[in-house]
Amino acid sequence: MVDAVLAEGLVKTYGKVRALDGLSLRVPEGEVLGVLGPNGAGKTTAVKVLTTLVRPDSGTASVAGVDVVADPAGVRRSIGVSGQNAAVDEYLTGFENLDMVGRLYHLGARASRERARELLREFDLEEAGDRVAKGYSGGMRRRLDLAGALVARPPVLFLDEPTTGLDPRSRTSMWEVIRGLVAGGTSLLLTTQYLEEADLLADNIVVVDHGRVIAEGTADELKAQVGGERLQVTVADPAQLGRAEELLTPLAVGPVVREEERRGLLVPVTGGAARLADALRLLDGEGVALDDVGLRRPTLDDVFLTLTGRSTAEDDAALPKEASA
């Protein structure tokens, strides 16, 4: 079976910035790969290389068995792309946008119109199909953009942060649409900053930082790498955060993550309730007052914090705009 996407050792530099630094990844046919990382990690650069918009400096990549450098036109015939910003003509109606895409694919006038109506129904845009897209909500524009990427029924789809900036309701709606595509057999590479998005949608996940894959596996496998439960502590006085870290570090079975903004610590532990009792005893004995304390299971955010020392919400401003993820 041919992999839907296969990349090995991709390197791409912008001036002195190495946006991709030997990145390798694989999307088996019919599966979803979630590419997780903060802004500036290299996610969007990887998508640009794989969709033939940017030529890599070195490394190899193929999509649907076609080399992205040797035959970019062949790759484009097999893919659909929906980027961070909806590629919608605001002055055309929803129907006209999709009909235009069909004609650009040389589907013919009748086939383009039929495909446009079909997609409007599938994406719950039928009633808005005759309205100018300028009046669409952000969620409607994003659905229309995704519909446009599917006009030619591509076997491989690239979604670059498809729900960034959407409200929770619109985000949930997009997730349902994406689930439907996967159920229909579409192979999908999804980049995202949302941990729950990768957890819900992806068969496998790669965590990217500074242009390299630093971890990969299923969501459960990645969480297992971080260990068991997390002791989550919030001190009442920010000045006591350092003392709390000193006291709790001996209980930790991995790196303690310090979260200055919330006056908190995340301490990986084993032993559950027993370690919680130990922590309370230590802190109380030293007069460290708490606003909150508890135990929780690891999340993908914990994975990223453990691997990189920072949250996925933090922005790496060092990369130029065209190289940012």
Rosetta silent file (secondary structure, phi, psi, omega in degrees, C-alpha in Angstrom):
SEQUENCE: MVDAVLAEGLVKTYGKVRALDGLSLRVPEGEVLGVLGPNGAGKTTAVKVLTTLVRPDSGTASVAGVDVVADPAGVRRSIGVSGQNAAVDEYLTGFENLDMVGRLYHLGARASRERARELLREFDLEEAGDRVAKGYSGGMRRRLDLAGALVARPPVLFLDEPTTGLDPRSRTSMWEVIRGLVAGGTSLLLTTQYLEEADLLADNIVVVDHGRVIAEGTADELKAQVGGERLQVTVADPAQLGRAEELLTPLAVGPVVREEERRGLLVPVTGGAARLADALRLLDGEGVALDDVGLRRPTLDDVFLTLTGRSTAEDDAALPKEASA
SCORE:     score description
SCORE:     0.000 S_00000001
   1 L     0.000  131.611  179.323    0.000    0.000    0.000 S_00000001
   2 L   -77.230  133.755  175.277    1.336    3.445   -0.977 S_00000001
   3 L   -66.758  141.631  176.383    1.561    5.970    1.864 S_00000001
   4 L   -64.191  -41.821  177.780   -0.677    8.976    1.361 S_00000001
   5 E  -139.436  134.842  176.515    2.170   11.226    2.532 S_00000001
   6 E  -142.904  120.988  178.083    5.800   10.360    3.131 S_00000001
   7 E  -127.890  137.743 -177.984    8.522   12.865    4.048 S_00000001
   8 E  -136.786  117.984  173.104   12.101   12.060    4.960 S_00000001
   9 E    63.722   36.602 -177.973   14.748   14.508    6.202 S_00000001
  10 E   -69.130  131.794  176.231   13.115   17.711    4.946 S_00000001
  11 E  -127.097  133.784  175.300   15.225   20.830    5.374 S_00000001
  12 E  -146.285  125.993  179.085   14.104   24.377    4.556 S_00000001
  13 E  -118.212  148.277  172.308   15.870   27.585    5.524 S_00000001
  14 E  -122.858  100.658 -174.560   14.848   31.228    5.293 S_00000001
  15 L    65.068 -122.354  179.782   18.017   33.268    5.570 S_00000001
  16 L   -92.259   -2.436 -176.947   19.637   32.162    8.819 S_00000001
  17 E   -93.506  127.528  179.082   16.459   30.545   10.139 S_00000001
  18 E   -95.897   92.176 -175.975   16.122   26.771    9.727 S_00000001
  19 E   -69.166  -38.852  172.344   12.340   26.369    9.487 S_00000001
  20 E  -121.376  130.842 -172.629   12.582   22.623    8.815 S_00000001
  21 E  -128.136   66.605  179.675   15.526   20.759   10.270 S_00000001
  22 E    82.572   34.709 -176.424   15.408   17.184    9.011 S_00000001
  23 E   -72.790  132.251  176.164   11.664   16.681    9.452 S_00000001
  24 E  -130.470  138.683  176.485   10.278   13.225    8.668 S_00000001
  25 E  -158.558  164.371 -176.211    6.672   12.054    8.829 S_00000001
  26 E  -145.979  134.983  174.620    4.287    9.514    7.349 S_00000001
  27 E  -119.766  105.034  175.735    0.527    9.370    6.735 S_00000001
  28 L   -63.096  151.545 -178.667   -0.719    5.856    5.913 S_00000001
  29 L   -57.142  131.643  177.021   -3.539    5.714    3.386 S_00000001
  30 L    82.703    5.729 -178.586   -6.940    6.373    4.983 S_00000001
  31 L  -113.867  169.690  177.524   -5.529    7.735    8.261 S_00000001
  32 E  -114.736  125.365  173.200   -5.226   11.115    9.968 S_00000001
  33 E  -106.858  123.710  174.590   -1.876   12.454   11.110 S_00000001
  34 E   -94.006  126.523  177.041   -1.994   15.318   13.583 S_00000001
  35 E  -106.330  109.859 -169.848    1.015   17.647   13.456 S_00000001
  36 E  -109.000  136.354  176.904    1.144   19.401   16.797 S_00000001
  37 L   173.869  165.786 -178.943    3.306   22.350   17.786 S_00000001
  38 L   -79.331  174.874  171.923    3.389   26.023   18.727 S_00000001
  39 E   -57.504  137.616  179.278    3.629   28.974   16.356 S_00000001
  40 L    86.757    2.219 -177.442    7.016   28.910   14.676 S_00000001
  41 L   -75.286  -23.989 -177.729    7.485   25.153   15.017 S_00000001
  42 L   114.054    6.411 -175.815    7.558   24.591   11.244 S_00000001
  43 H   -62.583  -50.033 -176.899    4.089   23.122   10.720 S_00000001
  44 H   -68.524  -35.831  175.506    2.985   25.481    7.961 S_00000001
  45 H   -60.727  -41.058  178.069    6.359   25.287    6.207 S_00000001
  46 H   -61.259  -43.606  178.902    6.001   21.512    6.132 S_00000001
  47 H   -62.781  -41.188  179.812    2.539   21.822    4.576 S_00000001
  48 H   -62.638  -38.688  177.639    3.874   24.268    1.970 S_00000001
  49 H   -66.788  -46.640 -175.830    6.599   21.826    0.986 S_00000001
  50 H   -69.269  -23.367  179.055    4.229   18.868    0.821 S_00000001
  51 L  -101.525   14.650  173.239    1.699   20.807   -1.268 S_00000001
  52 L    69.641   15.851  177.757    4.429   22.018   -3.696 S_00000001
  53 L   -81.011  -24.267  179.272    4.156   25.691   -2.708 S_00000001
  54 L  -135.144  138.437  179.386    7.742   25.734   -1.421 S_00000001
  55 L   -91.151  129.808  179.656   10.706   23.698   -2.646 S_00000001
  56 L   -70.621  153.074  175.173   12.756   21.999    0.106 S_00000001
  57 L   -72.955  -35.588  176.912   16.494   22.644    0.322 S_00000001
  58 E  -159.643  172.701 -174.617   17.071   18.924    0.867 S_00000001
  59 E    94.669  172.428 -179.570   15.232   15.753    1.812 S_00000001
  60 E  -129.286  153.592  177.709   12.524   13.891   -0.080 S_00000001
  61 E  -154.739  143.524  175.179    8.735   13.884    0.008 S_00000001
  62 E  -138.473  149.856  176.962    5.937   12.213   -1.889 S_00000001
  63 E  -129.323  125.319 -175.262    2.151   12.529   -1.829 S_00000001
  64 L    54.016   35.369  177.600   -0.010    9.696   -3.167 S_00000001
  65 L    81.102    4.002 -176.529    3.215    8.130   -4.439 S_00000001
  66 E  -109.472  130.951 -178.464    4.211   11.222   -6.461 S_00000001
  67 E   -70.559  131.052 -173.974    7.445   13.126   -5.729 S_00000001
  68 L   -71.457  -23.509  178.952    6.742   16.749   -4.746 S_00000001
  69 L   -92.127  -44.402 -176.508    9.873   18.063   -6.491 S_00000001
  70 L   -71.010  -34.594 -175.614   10.005   15.824   -9.572 S_00000001
  71 L  -142.314   67.794 -178.733    6.277   16.070  -10.407 S_00000001
  72 H   -61.077  -34.782  179.381    4.564   18.943   -8.552 S_00000001
  73 H   -64.783  -38.395  178.412    1.685   19.032  -11.045 S_00000001
  74 H   -65.083  -36.627  176.785    1.000   15.355  -10.386 S_00000001
  75 H   -64.168  -45.397 -176.377    0.885   16.041   -6.639 S_00000001
  76 H   -61.969  -28.293  178.139   -1.571   18.917   -7.102 S_00000001
  77 L   -70.918  -15.536 -174.582   -3.948   16.632   -8.974 S_00000001
  78 L  -108.112   -0.275 -171.397   -4.185   14.408   -5.876 S_00000001
  79 E  -125.945  158.804  166.774   -4.580   16.933   -3.068 S_00000001
  80 E  -126.062  147.217 -176.491   -6.896   19.448   -1.488 S_00000001
  81 E  -133.903  130.791  172.499   -5.627   22.226    0.778 S_00000001
  82 E  -127.491  115.729 -172.998   -7.395   24.356    3.360 S_00000001
  83 L   -92.803 -171.479 -177.599   -5.132   26.887    5.039 S_00000001
  84 L   -65.469  -31.189 -179.857   -5.229   29.045    8.161 S_00000001
  85 L  -114.189  128.912 -176.639   -7.104   31.777    6.303 S_00000001
  86 L   -60.291  123.772  179.317  -10.201   30.941    4.286 S_00000001
  87 L   -88.739   72.009 -174.991   -9.458   31.316    0.556 S_00000001
  88 L  -120.291  135.169  173.939  -12.923   32.620   -0.285 S_00000001
  89 L   -79.635  110.623 -174.372  -13.890   35.350   -2.766 S_00000001
  90 L   -63.131  -23.088 -173.520  -16.021   37.651   -0.616 S_00000001
  91 L   -96.514    3.746  172.455  -17.822   39.144   -3.600 S_00000001
  92 L  -107.631  157.274  174.324  -19.102   35.843   -4.951 S_00000001
  93 E   -73.426  168.772  176.299  -21.887   33.755   -3.473 S_00000001
  94 H   -58.457  -43.965  179.095  -21.094   30.446   -1.816 S_00000001
  95 H   -61.664  -45.274 -177.641  -22.374   28.636   -4.900 S_00000001
  96 H   -64.607  -35.737  176.928  -20.306   30.811   -7.247 S_00000001
  97 H   -59.863  -48.544 -177.378  -17.150   30.185   -5.210 S_00000001
  98 H   -71.127  -37.116  177.759  -17.503   26.410   -5.517 S_00000001
  99 H   -63.135  -39.792  178.774  -18.626   26.555   -9.146 S_00000001
 100 H   -62.272  -43.349  179.959  -15.528   28.650   -9.967 S_00000001
 101 H   -62.308  -42.688  178.492  -13.246   26.059   -8.346 S_00000001
 102 H   -60.065  -40.226  179.465  -14.890   23.293  -10.360 S_00000001
 103 H   -68.987  -35.822  176.918  -14.325   25.177  -13.599 S_00000001
 104 H   -64.122  -28.220  175.945  -10.674   25.784  -12.670 S_00000001
 105 L   -86.311    4.158  178.445  -10.391   22.004  -12.336 S_00000001
 106 L    61.332   37.757  178.076  -11.939   21.677  -15.819 S_00000001
 107 L   -74.448  -18.225 -174.342  -14.915   19.696  -14.536 S_00000001
 108 L    95.333  154.146 -173.309  -17.181   21.284  -17.133 S_00000001
 109 H   -60.861  -50.122 -176.309  -20.087   23.688  -16.542 S_00000001
 110 H   -66.227  -46.335 -179.289  -22.760   21.135  -15.645 S_00000001
 111 H   -63.673  -36.176  179.068  -20.494   18.975  -13.438 S_00000001
 112 H   -65.054  -43.143  179.788  -19.181   22.079  -11.650 S_00000001
 113 H   -65.322  -43.367 -179.111  -22.695   23.277  -10.822 S_00000001
 114 H   -64.710  -40.825  179.450  -23.777   19.830   -9.606 S_00000001
 115 H   -67.083  -38.363  178.665  -20.663   19.448   -7.448 S_00000001
 116 H   -61.944  -45.454  179.281  -21.160   22.923   -5.968 S_00000001
 117 H   -64.784  -40.101  179.654  -24.748   22.132   -4.954 S_00000001
 118 H   -60.450  -44.862 -178.149  -23.685   18.761   -3.523 S_00000001
 119 H   -71.017  -34.975  175.943  -21.005   20.350   -1.341 S_00000001
 120 H   -60.368  -39.813  177.003  -23.303   23.123   -0.151 S_00000001
 121 H   -66.147  -46.955 -176.054  -25.668   20.424    1.109 S_00000001
 122 H   -62.995  -32.361 -176.137  -22.884   18.394    2.724 S_00000001
 123 L  -101.933   17.917  175.835  -21.461   21.402    4.563 S_00000001
 124 L    56.514   42.570  179.772  -24.818   22.759    5.732 S_00000001
 125 L  -122.126   10.632 -173.800  -24.512   25.837    3.510 S_00000001
 126 L   -59.223  -44.841 -178.517  -27.389   25.177    1.145 S_00000001
 127 L   -67.936  -25.656 -179.377  -29.588   27.998    2.486 S_00000001
 128 L   -95.780    1.938 -173.275  -26.647   30.429    2.326 S_00000001
 129 L   -61.541  -29.154 -178.940  -25.493   29.299   -1.109 S_00000001
 130 L   -95.485    5.458  177.681  -27.051   32.246   -2.944 S_00000001
 131 L   -95.504  147.581  177.785  -25.721   34.822   -0.483 S_00000001
 132 E   -65.877  135.653 -173.453  -22.506   36.779   -1.023 S_00000001
 133 H   -64.403  -18.466  179.229  -19.722   35.245    1.095 S_00000001
 134 H   -59.128  -27.868 -179.361  -18.828   38.644    2.550 S_00000001
 135 H   -91.119    4.236  179.882  -21.810   38.233    4.873 S_00000001
 136 L   -75.961  150.772  171.831  -20.790   34.758    6.087 S_00000001
 137 L   -73.214  169.238  179.004  -19.660   34.145    9.648 S_00000001
 138 H   -60.193  -40.111  179.255  -16.103   32.941   10.283 S_00000001
 139 H   -66.225  -38.546  178.853  -17.303   29.373   10.698 S_00000001
 140 H   -66.746  -40.462  178.956  -19.299   29.490    7.468 S_00000001
 141 H   -63.588  -41.214 -178.849  -16.316   30.855    5.541 S_00000001
 142 H   -65.802  -38.176  177.505  -14.090   28.125    6.914 S_00000001
 143 H   -67.201  -38.238  178.280  -16.612   25.444    5.894 S_00000001
 144 H   -65.355  -39.980  177.985  -16.891   26.980    2.437 S_00000001
 145 H   -62.254  -44.188  179.062  -13.099   26.992    2.122 S_00000001
 146 H   -65.081  -39.320  176.288  -12.939   23.319    3.113 S_00000001
 147 H   -59.692  -41.290  178.784  -15.705   22.518    0.632 S_00000001
 148 H   -61.376  -34.743  179.119  -13.639   24.211   -2.070 S_00000001
 149 H   -69.624  -15.288 -176.096  -10.691   21.978   -1.241 S_00000001
 150 L  -106.004    3.646 -175.782  -12.914   18.948   -1.879 S_00000001
 151 L   -55.118  -43.653 -175.829  -14.422   19.943   -5.226 S_00000001
 152 L   -90.348   14.292 -179.528  -12.177   17.580   -7.194 S_00000001
 153 L    50.026   57.686 -178.235  -12.593   14.745   -4.648 S_00000001
 154 L   -71.032  143.614  178.344   -8.887   14.575   -3.727 S_00000001
 155 L   -75.894  -20.043 -178.180   -7.694   11.403   -1.988 S_00000001
 156 E  -126.076  131.530 -176.667   -5.312   13.411    0.236 S_00000001
 157 E  -125.260  134.736  175.437   -6.284   16.520    2.191 S_00000001
 158 E  -111.019  122.058  177.837   -4.073   19.017    4.027 S_00000001
 159 E  -117.272  110.409 -177.718   -5.737   21.086    6.747 S_00000001
 160 E   -98.135  100.132 -178.828   -3.465   23.777    8.172 S_00000001
 161 L    48.372   60.200 -171.918   -4.945   24.869   11.523 S_00000001
 162 L   -66.607  -19.233 -176.559   -8.507   24.671   10.154 S_00000001
 163 L  -114.370    8.639  178.795  -10.239   25.847   13.341 S_00000001
 164 L   -60.340  129.959  177.763   -7.869   28.603   14.506 S_00000001
 165 L    86.534   -4.737 -179.870   -9.854   31.684   15.474 S_00000001
 166 L   -85.992  151.976  174.832  -13.240   29.947   15.470 S_00000001
 167 L   -73.271  161.730 -175.578  -15.599   30.038   18.427 S_00000001
 168 H   -54.310  -38.419 -179.334  -16.137   26.732   20.283 S_00000001
 169 H   -66.182  -44.383  179.291  -19.433   25.995   18.527 S_00000001
 170 H   -66.432  -35.808  178.988  -17.953   26.540   15.044 S_00000001
 171 H   -63.474  -44.687  179.206  -14.897   24.510   15.999 S_00000001
 172 H   -62.329  -39.439  178.348  -17.061   21.578   17.074 S_00000001
 173 H   -62.330  -41.902  178.339  -19.001   21.822   13.815 S_00000001
 174 H   -64.645  -37.631  178.859  -15.759   21.680   11.819 S_00000001
 175 H   -61.234  -39.070  178.463  -14.646   18.628   13.770 S_00000001
 176 H   -64.672  -39.753  178.118  -17.841   16.827   12.753 S_00000001
 177 H   -62.356  -45.257 -178.292  -17.188   17.712    9.107 S_00000001
 178 H   -64.641  -40.152  176.619  -13.620   16.409    9.333 S_00000001
 179 H   -59.018  -39.662  179.181  -14.785   13.175   10.971 S_00000001
 180 H   -63.886  -38.824  178.630  -17.145   12.663    8.063 S_00000001
 181 H   -63.932  -43.472 -179.282  -14.324   13.085    5.546 S_00000001
 182 H   -64.363  -41.844  178.664  -12.188   10.540    7.354 S_00000001
 183 H   -61.080  -28.143  178.658  -15.074    8.080    7.513 S_00000001
 184 L   -82.595   -0.146  174.953  -15.332    8.438    3.738 S_00000001
 185 L   101.065    4.536  179.277  -11.730    7.299    3.288 S_00000001
 186 L   -71.330  134.842  172.675   -9.892   10.600    2.861 S_00000001
 187 E   -86.256  139.785 -167.812   -6.267   10.598    4.023 S_00000001
 188 E  -141.678  132.327  168.397   -5.572   13.700    6.049 S_00000001
 189 E  -110.292  121.798 -173.450   -2.661   15.682    7.447 S_00000001
 190 E  -120.606  119.110  172.363   -3.897   18.106   10.082 S_00000001
 191 E   -98.245  144.404 -176.125   -1.755   20.784   11.720 S_00000001
 192 E  -160.011  155.575  169.721   -3.078   22.301   14.900 S_00000001
 193 L  -103.928   -8.442 -175.602   -2.287   24.174   18.107 S_00000001
 194 L   -90.585  116.997 -177.590   -5.365   22.740   19.830 S_00000001
 195 H   -61.392  -42.955 -177.849   -4.534   19.726   21.959 S_00000001
 196 H   -66.709  -27.984  177.971   -8.110   18.483   22.070 S_00000001
 197 H   -65.467  -47.944  177.718   -8.303   18.686   18.271 S_00000001
 198 H   -63.640  -39.891 -178.308   -5.361   16.335   17.816 S_00000001
 199 H   -63.160  -40.939 -175.830   -6.679   14.068   20.566 S_00000001
 200 H   -78.005  -36.569 -166.608  -10.133   13.782   18.970 S_00000001
 201 H  -104.428  -27.688 -167.583   -9.275   13.538   15.284 S_00000001
 202 L   -92.432  138.216  171.186   -5.835   12.033   14.755 S_00000001
 203 L   -72.496  -40.931  177.321   -4.915    8.351   14.473 S_00000001
 204 E  -137.152  156.993 -176.171   -1.302    9.312   15.127 S_00000001
 205 E  -132.469  137.998  167.349    0.387   12.517   16.247 S_00000001
 206 E  -115.033  136.141  176.618    3.830   14.007   15.667 S_00000001
 207 E   -99.990  123.663 -174.666    5.031   16.778   17.966 S_00000001
 208 E  -113.285  136.592  174.264    7.159   19.332   16.102 S_00000001
 209 E  -147.517  131.339 -179.787    9.500   21.923   17.596 S_00000001
 210 L    52.879   41.010  173.602   12.112   24.014   15.795 S_00000001
 211 L    77.806    9.028 -179.478   11.501   22.159   12.543 S_00000001
 212 E  -126.746  150.840  171.638   12.077   18.686   13.974 S_00000001
 213 E   -80.633  119.282 -178.094    9.818   15.843   15.120 S_00000001
 214 E  -104.471  -10.999  175.211   10.539   15.466   18.831 S_00000001
 215 E  -164.960  152.819  176.309    7.935   12.782   19.596 S_00000001
 216 E  -154.028  155.963 -179.693    5.386   10.655   17.779 S_00000001
 217 E   149.971 -174.919  173.235    2.715    8.071   18.490 S_00000001
 218 L   -72.849  167.475  178.056   -0.961    7.816   19.315 S_00000001
 219 H   -57.430  -43.581 -179.712   -2.391   10.267   21.845 S_00000001
 220 H   -65.755  -39.252  178.978   -2.337    7.555   24.526 S_00000001
 221 H   -64.109  -40.699  179.044    1.239    6.570   23.693 S_00000001
 222 H   -66.532  -40.656  178.660    2.411   10.176   23.967 S_00000001
 223 H   -64.335  -35.643  179.875    0.633   10.643   27.271 S_00000001
 224 H   -65.514  -29.616  178.015    2.256    7.444   28.543 S_00000001
 225 H   -63.298  -30.017 -177.471    5.677    8.946   27.781 S_00000001
 226 H   -78.694  -23.052  179.798    4.936   11.697   30.291 S_00000001
 227 L   108.721 -154.999 -174.081    4.113    9.208   33.034 S_00000001
 228 L   -86.637 -127.405 -172.996    1.207    8.963   35.441 S_00000001
 229 E   -79.861  164.056  176.829   -0.706   11.624   37.279 S_00000001
 230 E  -115.026  128.895  170.554    0.112   15.290   37.734 S_00000001
 231 E   -86.309  115.478 -177.392   -0.003   17.047   41.091 S_00000001
 232 E  -105.664  118.867 -174.103   -1.324   20.500   40.244 S_00000001
 233 E  -123.290  135.664  173.147   -0.598   23.167   42.862 S_00000001
 234 E  -124.106  118.115 -178.221   -1.506   26.860   42.947 S_00000001
 235 E   -84.220  151.958  179.170    0.108   28.928   45.699 S_00000001
 236 L   -74.163  -35.053 -176.675   -1.682   31.875   47.316 S_00000001
 237 L  -114.600  117.555 -179.505    1.441   34.070   47.337 S_00000001
 238 H   -55.261  -28.959 -178.681    3.573   34.238   44.151 S_00000001
 239 H   -66.816  -17.513 -178.745    6.629   34.853   46.331 S_00000001
 240 H   -96.952    2.831 -178.097    6.272   31.326   47.730 S_00000001
 241 H   -62.064  -42.776  179.608    6.240   29.555   44.352 S_00000001
 242 H   -62.384  -41.883  178.434    9.976   28.903   44.469 S_00000001
 243 H   -65.214  -40.875  177.722    9.792   27.455   47.966 S_00000001
 244 H   -60.478  -40.298  179.092    6.896   25.218   46.957 S_00000001
 245 H   -63.463  -41.870  178.668    8.963   23.941   44.008 S_00000001
 246 H   -60.199  -41.983 -176.633   11.891   23.139   46.327 S_00000001
 247 H   -71.086  -35.959 -173.548    9.619   21.190   48.678 S_00000001
 248 H   -91.290  -18.705 -178.923    7.773   19.215   45.992 S_00000001
 249 H   -55.866  -39.093  177.938   10.661   18.377   43.647 S_00000001
 250 H   -62.914  -19.356  178.637   11.723   15.348   45.769 S_00000001
 251 H   -84.175  -14.881 -171.018    8.251   13.862   45.183 S_00000001
 252 L   -78.210  145.851  175.013    8.519   14.215   41.399 S_00000001
 253 L  -106.853   12.022  179.516    9.260   11.356   39.008 S_00000001
 254 L  -166.757 -175.095 -179.308   10.055   13.768   36.180 S_00000001
 255 L   -61.705  136.470  174.488   10.665   17.465   35.491 S_00000001
 256 L   -84.988  128.700 -179.933    8.535   19.892   37.515 S_00000001
 257 E   -97.238  125.838 -179.110    6.840   22.463   35.280 S_00000001
 258 E   -99.642  126.359 -178.842    6.604   25.962   36.708 S_00000001
 259 E  -117.704   90.608 -172.999    3.671   28.110   35.526 S_00000001
 260 H   -58.756  -43.206 -173.042    4.397   31.635   36.715 S_00000001
 261 H   -61.883  -36.029 -179.930    1.228   33.258   35.387 S_00000001
 262 H  -100.973   11.117  179.227   -1.103   31.042   37.390 S_00000001
 263 L    57.933   40.072 -169.965    1.257   30.809   40.393 S_00000001
 264 E  -127.165  166.268  174.064    1.345   27.076   39.809 S_00000001
 265 E  -132.166  144.346  169.684    3.387   23.918   39.570 S_00000001
 266 E  -115.969  116.637 -173.378    2.776   20.669   37.711 S_00000001
 267 E  -117.242  112.040  177.740    4.546   17.819   39.471 S_00000001
 268 E   -69.439  128.044 -175.938    4.604   14.341   37.847 S_00000001
 269 E  -137.600  163.510  166.195    4.008   11.762   40.587 S_00000001
 270 L  -122.207  154.743  178.870    3.187    8.125   41.248 S_00000001
 271 L   101.071   -4.644  172.088    1.105    6.958   44.150 S_00000001
 272 L    51.699 -117.135 -173.557   -1.846    9.267   43.592 S_00000001
 273 H   -60.703  -33.921  179.670   -3.606   10.216   46.818 S_00000001
 274 H   -63.124  -41.000  178.474   -0.596    9.265   48.962 S_00000001
 275 H   -69.561  -34.203  176.595    1.617   11.778   47.131 S_00000001
 276 H   -61.596  -44.764  179.067   -1.110   14.409   47.448 S_00000001
 277 H   -62.949  -40.812  177.976   -1.155   13.869   51.218 S_00000001
 278 H   -61.221  -43.220 -178.740    2.670   14.081   51.314 S_00000001
 279 H   -63.303  -43.837  179.366    2.600   17.337   49.368 S_00000001
 280 H   -62.664  -40.053 -179.990    0.026   18.911   51.666 S_00000001
 281 H   -64.740  -44.524 -179.511    2.024   17.891   54.711 S_00000001
 282 H   -63.713  -46.845 -177.483    5.265   19.357   53.342 S_00000001
 283 H   -67.826  -42.072  179.812    3.721   22.627   52.230 S_00000001
 284 H   -65.283  -37.520 -179.856    1.716   23.101   55.404 S_00000001
 285 H   -64.365  -26.110  179.766    4.773   22.370   57.523 S_00000001
 286 L  -102.495    6.698  177.264    6.646   25.207   55.831 S_00000001
 287 L    72.338   26.176  177.652    3.710   27.620   55.903 S_00000001
 288 L   -88.768  108.025 -178.129    3.153   27.662   52.136 S_00000001
 289 L   -79.032  142.790 -177.672   -0.491   28.659   51.671 S_00000001
 290 E  -116.358  145.790  168.819   -2.406   27.238   48.686 S_00000001
 291 E   -91.049  -30.563 -177.461   -5.279   28.505   46.590 S_00000001
 292 E  -160.586  149.829  175.212   -5.792   25.119   44.931 S_00000001
 293 E  -155.690  144.474  179.727   -4.324   21.613   44.795 S_00000001
 294 E  -175.400  175.951  177.826   -5.361   18.419   43.049 S_00000001
 295 E  -114.114  141.236  174.187   -4.440   15.422   40.906 S_00000001
 296 E  -147.198  156.232  179.018   -5.113   15.058   37.197 S_00000001
 297 L   -75.889  152.643 -178.688   -4.253   12.693   34.378 S_00000001
 298 L   -67.098  147.282  175.996   -1.709   13.856   31.761 S_00000001
 299 L  -116.858  175.418  175.709   -2.933   15.629   28.635 S_00000001
 300 H   -63.788  -28.083  176.627   -1.235   16.324   25.316 S_00000001
 301 H   -64.759  -38.409  175.510   -0.407   19.762   26.718 S_00000001
 302 H   -61.679  -39.289  177.770    1.553   18.021   29.468 S_00000001
 303 H   -58.021  -48.487 -176.422    3.385   16.090   26.749 S_00000001
 304 H   -67.896  -41.230  177.591    4.388   19.297   25.026 S_00000001
 305 H   -59.832  -42.678 -178.722    5.353   21.041   28.260 S_00000001
 306 H   -66.814  -40.368 -175.818    7.506   18.091   29.255 S_00000001
 307 H   -76.605  -33.725 -172.280    9.192   17.820   25.866 S_00000001
 308 H  -118.346  -18.157 -177.551    9.798   21.517   25.213 S_00000001
 309 L    81.432    8.170  177.043    9.399   23.350   28.517 S_00000001
 310 L  -146.327  164.406 -177.899    6.709   25.608   27.094 S_00000001
 311 L   -83.608  158.364  175.222    3.032   25.561   26.199 S_00000001
 312 L   -66.674  -16.004  179.865    1.639   25.261   22.675 S_00000001
 313 L   -78.816  -15.643 -178.009    0.065   28.693   23.215 S_00000001
 314 L   -77.162  140.899 -173.548    3.469   30.373   23.354 S_00000001
 315 E  -102.712  126.128  175.332    4.548   32.066   20.147 S_00000001
 316 L   -88.142  101.265 -173.807    8.014   31.650   18.718 S_00000001
 317 L   -82.078   -0.282 -175.238    8.516   35.085   17.193 S_00000001
 318 L   -72.324  -25.880 -176.661   11.953   34.243   15.833 S_00000001
 319 L   -81.724  142.552  173.800   10.687   32.811   12.552 S_00000001
 320 L   -65.880  160.594 -174.040    9.858   35.093    9.629 S_00000001
 321 H   -53.498  -43.753 -175.977    6.231   35.218    8.595 S_00000001
 322 H   -72.187  -13.894 -179.742    6.664   32.884    5.626 S_00000001
 323 H  -104.596   -6.474 -175.974    8.380   30.317    7.805 S_00000001
 324 L   -71.778  155.503  179.717    6.083   30.473   10.792 S_00000001
 325 L   -93.854    0.000    0.000    3.787   27.606   11.630 S_00000001
